[in-house]
Amino acid sequence: MFPVEPQVVDWGYAISTLVIRFVGIFVVLGVLQIVMQVTGRIFSLLDTRKQSKKLQSRPSPKTLTREEAAAVGMALYMYDKTD
């Protein structure tokens, strides 16, 4: 059998690779967070533009006449009394 020589561990190298991995994880997570925030703002801006276009294309609501308003009020009053 060959004599077994004790292995010398380079602790500086081991610790430095662990630190680099530890910091690297937070760098990657930070970049992902920034990208997600930017894309979220872009999508919300696009959604807001789409909503504003829908509101502009919609015709203005019709106003009720006095008779129609009275009929709606009576219907709501009677609906409330049935409970």
C-alpha distances in whole Angstrom, upper triangle without the diagonal:
4,6,9,12,15,17,21,24,27,29,32,31,30,34,36,34,35,39,39,39,41,44,44,44,47,48,48,50,53,53,54,56,58,58,59,62,63,63,65,68,68,69,71,73,73,74,77,78,78,80,83,84,84,86,88,89,90,94,95,96,99,101,103,107,108,109,105,104,106,105,101,102,104,101,99,101,102,98,97,100,99,96
4,6,9,12,14,18,21,24,26,29,28,28,31,33,32,33,36,37,36,39,41,41,42,45,46,46,48,50,51,52,54,56,56,57,60,61,61,63,66,66,67,69,71,71,73,75,77,77,79,81,82,83,85,87,87,89,92,94,94,98,100,102,105,107,108,104,103,105,104,100,101,103,100,98,100,101,97,97,99,98,95
4,6,10,12,15,19,22,24,27,26,26,29,31,31,32,35,36,36,37,40,40,41,44,45,45,47,50,50,51,53,55,56,57,59,61,61,63,65,66,67,69,71,71,72,75,76,77,78,81,82,83,85,87,87,89,92,94,94,98,100,101,105,107,107,104,102,105,104,100,101,103,100,97,100,101,97,96,99,98,95
4,6,9,12,15,18,21,24,23,22,26,28,27,28,31,32,32,34,36,37,38,41,42,42,44,46,47,48,50,52,52,53,56,57,58,59,62,63,63,65,67,68,69,71,73,73,75,77,78,79,81,83,84,85,89,90,91,94,96,98,101,103,104,100,99,101,100,96,97,99,97,94,96,97,93,92,95,94,91
4,6,9,12,15,18,21,20,20,23,25,25,26,29,30,30,32,34,35,36,39,40,40,42,44,45,46,48,50,51,52,54,56,56,58,60,61,62,64,66,67,68,70,72,72,74,76,77,78,80,82,83,84,88,89,90,93,95,97,101,102,103,100,98,100,100,96,97,99,96,93,96,97,93,92,95,94,91
4,6,9,13,15,18,18,17,20,22,22,23,26,27,28,29,32,32,33,36,37,38,40,42,43,44,46,48,48,50,52,53,54,56,58,59,60,62,64,64,65,68,69,70,71,74,75,76,78,80,81,82,86,87,87,91,92,94,98,99,100,97,95,98,97,93,94,96,93,91,93,94,90,89,92,91,88
4,6,9,12,15,14,14,17,19,19,20,23,24,24,26,28,29,30,33,34,34,36,38,39,40,42,44,45,46,48,50,51,52,54,55,56,58,60,61,62,64,66,66,68,70,71,72,74,76,77,78,82,83,84,88,89,91,95,96,97,94,92,95,94,90,91,93,91,88,90,91,88,87,90,89,86
4,6,9,12,12,12,15,16,17,18,20,22,23,24,26,27,29,31,32,33,35,37,38,39,41,42,43,45,47,48,49,51,53,54,55,57,59,60,61,63,65,65,67,69,70,71,73,75,76,78,81,82,83,87,88,90,94,95,96,93,91,94,93,89,90,92,90,87,90,91,87,86,89,88,85
4,6,9,9,8,11,13,13,14,17,18,19,20,23,23,25,27,28,29,31,33,34,35,37,39,40,41,43,45,46,47,49,50,52,53,55,56,57,59,61,62,63,65,67,68,70,71,73,74,78,78,79,83,84,86,90,92,93,89,88,90,90,86,86,89,86,84,86,87,84,83,86,85,82
4,6,6,6,9,10,11,13,15,16,17,19,20,21,23,25,26,27,29,31,32,33,35,37,38,40,41,43,44,45,47,48,50,51,53,54,56,57,59,60,62,63,65,66,68,69,71,72,76,77,78,81,83,85,89,90,91,88,86,89,89,85,85,88,86,83,85,86,83,82,85,84,81
4,5,5,6,8,10,11,12,14,15,16,18,20,21,23,24,26,27,29,30,32,33,35,36,38,39,41,42,43,45,47,48,49,51,53,54,55,57,58,60,62,63,64,66,68,69,70,74,75,75,79,81,83,86,88,89,86,84,86,86,82,83,85,83,80,82,84,80,79,82,82,79
4,6,5,6,9,10,10,12,14,15,16,18,20,22,22,24,26,27,28,30,32,33,34,36,37,39,40,42,43,45,46,48,49,51,52,54,55,57,58,60,61,63,64,66,67,69,72,73,74,78,79,81,85,86,88,85,83,85,85,81,82,84,82,79,82,83,80,79,82,81,78
4,6,5,6,9,10,11,12,14,15,16,18,20,21,22,24,26,27,28,30,31,33,34,36,37,39,40,42,43,45,46,48,49,50,52,54,55,57,58,60,61,63,64,66,67,71,72,73,76,78,80,84,85,87,83,82,84,84,80,81,83,81,78,81,82,79,78,81,81,78
4,6,5,6,9,10,11,12,14,15,17,19,20,21,23,25,26,27,29,31,32,33,35,37,38,39,41,42,44,45,47,48,49,51,53,54,55,57,59,60,62,63,65,66,70,70,71,75,77,79,82,84,85,82,80,83,82,78,79,81,79,76,79,80,76,75,79,78,75
4,6,5,6,9,10,10,12,14,16,17,18,20,21,23,24,26,27,29,30,32,33,35,36,38,39,41,42,44,45,47,48,50,51,53,54,56,57,58,60,62,63,64,68,69,70,73,75,77,80,82,83,80,78,81,80,76,77,79,77,74,77,78,75,74,77,76,73
4,5,5,6,9,10,11,12,14,16,16,18,20,21,22,24,26,27,28,30,32,33,34,36,38,39,40,42,43,45,46,48,49,51,52,54,55,57,58,60,61,63,66,67,68,72,73,76,79,81,82,79,77,80,79,76,76,79,77,74,76,78,74,73,77,76,73
4,5,5,6,9,10,10,12,15,15,16,18,20,21,22,24,26,27,28,30,31,33,34,36,37,39,40,42,43,44,46,48,49,50,52,54,55,57,58,60,61,65,66,67,70,72,74,78,79,81,77,76,78,78,74,75,77,75,72,75,76,73,72,75,75,72
4,5,5,6,9,10,11,13,14,15,17,19,20,21,23,25,26,27,29,31,32,33,35,36,38,39,41,42,43,45,47,48,49,51,53,54,55,57,59,60,63,64,65,69,70,72,76,77,79,75,74,76,76,72,73,75,73,70,72,74,70,69,72,72,69
4,5,5,6,8,10,11,12,14,16,17,18,20,21,23,24,26,27,29,30,32,33,35,36,38,39,41,42,43,45,47,48,50,51,53,54,56,57,59,62,63,64,67,69,71,75,76,77,74,72,75,75,71,71,74,72,69,71,73,69,68,72,71,68
4,5,5,6,9,10,10,12,14,15,16,18,20,21,22,24,26,27,28,30,32,33,34,36,37,39,40,42,43,45,46,48,49,51,52,54,55,57,60,61,62,66,68,70,73,75,77,73,71,74,74,70,71,74,71,69,71,73,69,68,72,71,69
4,6,5,6,9,10,10,12,14,15,16,18,20,21,22,24,26,27,28,30,32,33,34,36,37,38,40,42,43,45,46,48,49,51,52,54,55,59,60,61,64,66,68,72,73,75,71,70,72,72,68,69,71,69,66,69,70,67,66,69,69,66
4,5,5,7,9,10,11,13,15,16,17,19,21,22,23,25,26,27,29,31,32,33,35,37,38,39,41,42,44,45,47,48,50,52,53,54,58,58,59,63,64,66,70,71,73,69,68,70,70,66,67,69,67,64,67,68,65,64,67,67,64
4,5,5,6,9,10,11,12,14,15,17,19,20,21,23,25,26,27,29,30,32,33,35,36,37,39,41,42,44,45,47,48,50,51,53,56,57,58,61,63,65,69,70,72,68,67,69,69,65,66,69,67,64,66,68,65,64,67,67,64
4,5,5,6,9,10,11,12,14,15,17,18,20,21,23,24,26,27,28,30,32,33,34,36,38,39,40,42,44,45,46,48,50,51,55,55,57,60,62,64,68,70,71,68,66,69,68,65,65,68,66,63,66,67,64,63,67,66,64
4,5,5,6,9,10,11,12,14,15,16,18,20,21,22,24,26,27,28,30,32,33,34,36,37,38,40,42,43,45,46,48,49,53,54,54,58,60,62,65,67,68,65,63,66,66,62,63,65,63,60,63,64,61,60,63,63,60
4,5,5,6,9,10,10,12,14,15,16,18,20,21,22,24,25,27,28,30,31,33,35,36,37,39,40,42,43,45,46,48,51,52,53,56,58,60,64,65,66,63,61,64,64,60,61,63,61,58,61,63,59,58,62,61,59
4,5,5,6,9,10,11,12,14,15,17,18,20,21,23,24,26,27,29,30,32,33,35,36,38,39,41,42,44,45,47,50,51,52,56,57,60,64,65,67,63,62,65,64,61,61,64,62,59,62,64,61,60,63,63,60
4,5,5,6,9,10,11,12,14,15,17,18,20,21,22,24,26,27,28,30,32,33,34,36,38,39,40,42,44,45,49,50,51,54,56,58,62,64,65,62,60,63,63,59,60,63,61,58,61,62,59,58,62,61,59
4,5,5,6,9,10,10,12,14,15,16,18,20,21,22,24,26,26,28,30,31,32,34,36,37,39,40,42,43,47,47,48,52,54,56,59,61,62,59,57,60,60,56,57,60,57,55,57,59,56,55,58,58,55
4,5,5,6,9,10,11,12,14,15,17,19,20,21,23,24,26,27,29,30,31,33,35,36,37,39,41,42,46,46,47,51,53,55,59,60,62,58,57,60,59,56,56,59,57,55,57,59,56,55,58,58,56
4,5,5,6,9,10,11,12,14,16,17,18,20,21,23,24,26,27,29,30,32,33,35,36,38,39,41,44,45,47,50,52,54,58,60,62,58,57,60,59,56,57,60,58,55,58,60,56,56,59,59,57
4,5,5,6,9,10,11,12,14,15,16,18,20,21,22,24,26,27,28,30,32,33,34,36,37,39,42,43,44,48,50,52,56,58,59,56,54,57,57,53,54,57,55,52,55,57,53,53,57,56,54
4,5,5,6,9,10,10,12,14,15,16,18,20,21,22,24,26,27,28,30,31,33,34,36,37,41,41,42,46,48,50,54,55,57,54,52,55,55,51,52,55,53,50,53,54,51,50,54,54,51
4,5,5,6,9,10,11,12,14,15,17,19,20,21,23,24,26,27,29,30,32,33,35,36,40,41,42,46,47,50,53,55,57,54,52,55,55,51,52,55,53,51,53,55,52,52,55,55,53
4,5,5,6,8,10,11,12,14,15,17,18,20,21,23,24,26,27,29,30,32,33,35,38,39,41,45,46,49,53,55,56,53,51,55,54,51,52,55,53,50,53,55,52,51,55,55,53
4,5,5,6,9,10,10,12,14,15,16,18,20,21,22,24,26,27,28,30,32,33,36,37,38,42,44,46,50,52,53,50,49,52,51,48,49,52,49,47,50,51,48,48,52,51,49
4,6,5,6,9,10,10,12,14,15,16,18,20,21,22,24,26,27,29,30,32,35,36,37,41,42,45,48,50,52,48,47,50,50,46,47,50,48,46,48,50,47,47,50,50,48
4,5,5,6,9,10,11,12,14,15,17,19,20,21,23,25,26,27,29,31,34,35,36,40,42,45,48,50,52,49,47,51,50,47,48,51,49,47,50,52,49,48,52,52,50
4,5,5,6,9,10,10,12,14,15,16,18,20,21,23,24,26,27,29,32,33,35,39,41,43,47,49,51,47,46,49,49,45,47,50,48,45,49,50,47,47,51,51,49
4,5,5,6,8,10,10,12,14,15,16,18,20,21,22,24,26,27,31,31,33,36,38,41,44,46,48,44,43,46,46,42,43,46,44,42,45,47,44,44,47,47,45
4,5,5,6,9,10,10,12,14,15,16,18,20,21,22,24,26,29,30,31,35,37,39,43,45,47,44,42,45,45,42,43,46,44,42,45,47,44,44,48,48,46
4,6,5,6,9,10,11,12,14,15,17,19,20,21,23,25,28,29,31,35,37,40,43,46,47,44,43,46,46,42,44,47,45,43,46,48,45,45,49,49,48
4,5,5,6,9,10,10,12,14,15,17,18,20,21,23,26,28,29,33,35,37,41,44,45,41,40,44,43,40,41,44,42,40,44,45,42,42,46,46,45
4,5,5,6,9,10,10,12,14,15,16,18,20,21,25,25,27,30,32,35,39,41,42,39,38,41,41,37,39,42,40,38,41,43,40,40,44,44,42
4,5,5,6,9,10,11,12,14,15,17,19,20,24,24,26,30,32,35,38,41,42,39,38,42,41,38,40,43,41,39,42,44,41,42,45,46,44
4,5,5,6,9,10,11,12,14,15,17,19,22,24,25,29,31,34,38,41,42,39,38,41,41,38,40,43,41,39,42,44,41,42,45,45,44
4,5,5,6,9,10,11,12,14,15,17,20,22,23,27,29,32,35,38,39,36,35,38,38,34,36,39,37,35,39,40,38,38,42,42,41
4,5,5,6,9,10,11,12,14,15,19,20,21,25,27,30,33,36,37,34,33,37,36,33,35,38,36,34,38,40,37,37,41,41,40
4,5,5,6,9,10,11,12,14,18,19,21,25,27,30,34,36,38,35,34,38,38,34,36,39,38,36,40,41,39,40,43,44,43
4,6,5,6,9,10,11,12,16,18,20,23,26,29,32,35,36,33,33,36,36,33,35,38,36,34,38,40,37,38,42,42,41
4,5,5,6,9,10,11,14,15,17,21,23,26,29,32,33,30,29,33,32,29,31,34,33,31,34,36,34,34,38,38,38
4,5,5,6,9,10,13,14,16,20,22,25,29,31,33,30,29,33,33,30,32,35,33,32,35,37,35,36,40,40,40
4,5,5,6,9,12,14,16,20,22,26,29,32,33,30,30,34,34,31,33,36,34,33,37,39,36,37,41,41,41
4,5,5,6,10,12,14,17,20,23,27,30,31,27,27,31,30,28,30,33,31,30,34,35,33,34,38,38,38
4,6,5,8,9,11,15,17,20,24,27,28,25,25,28,28,26,28,31,29,28,32,33,32,32,36,37,36
4,6,8,9,12,15,18,21,25,28,29,26,26,30,30,28,30,33,32,31,34,36,34,35,39,40,40
4,6,9,12,15,18,21,24,28,29,26,26,30,30,27,30,33,31,31,34,36,34,36,39,39,40
4,6,9,12,15,18,21,24,25,22,23,26,26,24,26,29,28,27,31,32,30,32,35,36,36
4,6,9,12,15,18,22,23,20,20,24,24,22,25,27,26,26,30,31,30,31,35,35,36
4,7,9,13,16,19,20,18,18,22,22,20,22,25,25,24,27,29,28,30,33,34,34
4,6,9,13,16,17,14,14,18,18,16,19,22,21,20,24,25,25,26,29,30,31
4,6,9,13,14,11,12,16,16,14,17,20,19,20,23,24,24,25,28,29,31
4,7,10,12,10,9,13,14,13,15,18,18,18,21,23,23,24,27,28,29
4,7,8,6,6,9,10,10,12,14,15,15,18,19,20,21,24,25,27
4,5,5,6,9,10,11,12,14,15,17,18,20,21,23,24,26,28
4,6,5,6,9,10,10,12,14,15,16,18,20,21,23,25,27
4,5,5,6,9,10,11,12,14,15,16,18,20,21,23,25
4,5,5,6,9,10,11,12,14,15,16,18,20,21,24
4,5,5,6,9,10,11,12,14,15,16,18,20,22
4,5,5,6,9,10,10,12,14,15,16,19,21
4,5,5,6,9,10,11,12,14,15,17,19
4,5,5,6,9,10,10,12,14,16,18
4,5,5,6,9,10,11,12,15,16
4,5,5,6,8,10,11,13,15
4,5,5,6,9,10,11,13
4,5,5,6,9,10,12
4,5,5,6,9,11
4,5,5,6,9
4,5,5,7
4,6,6
4,6
4
